[in-house]
Amino acid sequence: QMMQPHEPLWTAAEVAAYLRVSRKSVYNWAEAGTIPHCKVGALLRFVPAAVRAWAEGDRPVLRVAR
């Protein structure tokens, strides 16, 4: 069975646009561990499905390995 292609990871700007908040809010939430995120080198990235679930109220945050 072939693996399904994954959506590209979102940047903080893309998360901010999706949630209609500032990028600073996204960075603050990531720093506080409030929103699910991962680091690619020094860059913050976000799994779209995890952000959508979080936005819909699925609040238990699982930290993605860095």
Salt bridges, closest charged atoms under 4 A:
GLU7 OE2 - ARG52 NH2 2.99
